[in-house]
Amino acid sequence: MNLQWNVVFDNWRIFLDGALMTVFLTVTTMALALPGGLLLAFLRLSPYRAVRLAATCFVEFFRATPLLLQIYWVYYVLPAAFGIQLDAITTAILGLTCNISAFNSETFRAGILSIRKGQWNAGLALGMSKGQVMGRIVLPQAVMRVLPALASTWVSLFKDTSLVAIISVPELSYVSLRLRAESYRILEVLTAVAVIYWLLGYPQAKLVDWIHRRWKIVE
Amino acid sequence: MTADAPILSARDVRKRYGDVVALDGVSLEVRRGEVVCLIGPSGSGKSTLLRCLNALEAVDGGTVAFEGRDIHAGADDARLVRRRMGMVFQNFELFPHLTVLRNVTIGPTTVLKLGTGAADARATALLAKVGLADKAAVHPAALSGGQQQRVAIARALAMEPALMLFDEPTSALDPETIGEVLAVMKGLADDGMTMVVVTHEMDFARRVADRVVVFDRGRVIEVGPPKQIFEAPHATRTRDFLSHLGWHGESIDIGIKEKK
């Protein structure tokens, strides 16, 4: 087989730009989806039924439908139905953020519910408000407990950003597929992009494992 | 309020969980400086009453007043009362993500808005008082059960409470560490702290309590000084309960028991 790896090396700049866009999408989405997920989790734990119901509908919609479809939907339905025209990158971030917020909210909710009632009672017995108990006692423990779950969402997100290639966001997958189409070097280009994803993704997963070991709360 | 007025007064407190009646009209008064021990079989309502006294549980009927304030009037009343009422739990419930020092300072800094310096000084003094000055920097998981419970006592004392509630503070402890916790509690009682103690430690109740309250099936069946409760209980159920625990009054005065 005649392999021509120079198609990869000659176009390093395209791969770099694509990788930077992938990292940008991942970081931006997670930066929005962590507070978004937390907010949804609080809404789902609200004492008000209507609030709980609305948040549950949001979460279950985004968890139970394909991300690909959600991105398409935001890109095509929002402009057609509501006259809201967003550029491709904003659309990508919006779609990804809604989806990841839904998953994060379930993670946070599980973490918060896993903290036993006695911890609440201990905080309340000191005269703390419910908000203080949540912020100072329950949430810090809950977050540490669900850090591994958040980390796997992060790693999934890093790879799932490739789905926004369908709306022509120039991230790593999109630029690679285009280069493949232009150069016809399918094996070289796709192998290179797989290697780049792995080189970027694996250290992230390891880093989070380390953070978890380092800061784990022992009971 | 006069010196003789009760600091804590529960009247006809009722509490049910579904069909189970946990408290069936319980009244209790506690005076300043008094140590009251609540004893009785498991499930008789002692711990439930304790949680009603600082509004961790809502009551279904009756009232609880602390320093003249109705505890169950609203969330703000409950919070104001809890600042003045410390609580120690069976399972310690230290905050595992905080160091021992921060476990003790978190109440003063968040609730009393005390500065870190003042809170640290207060916590350090209290940790010394419970014999754990050298453990300030470690996390609770590194401590034995008895040490954890002593930190929990220091945590409650850091709020400078007017009254302390103890919910079976030694029930989750290894036998060899029970004594160190009881010694701290005895020291508190000797200092004049007002205490309500749910306990299965009959020897502690006999030696430290001013009054002993016997619970059975959600009711108070007998109240009296320890001498009466342990040497000459009026209620048959009290006698049954004590003998079930293996308490026959032999460590006090066999003569009285034989006369009966």
Interface residues (C-beta under 8 A of the other chain):
Chain A: G118 Q119 N121 A122 G123 L124 A125 L126 G127 M128 S129 Q132 R136 I137 P140 Q141 M144 I217 V218 E219
Chain B: R51 N54 L56 R79 L80 R82 R83 M85 G86 M87 F89 N91 E93 L94 F95 P96 H97 I106 G107 T110 V111 H139 P140 A141 A152 R155 A156 M159
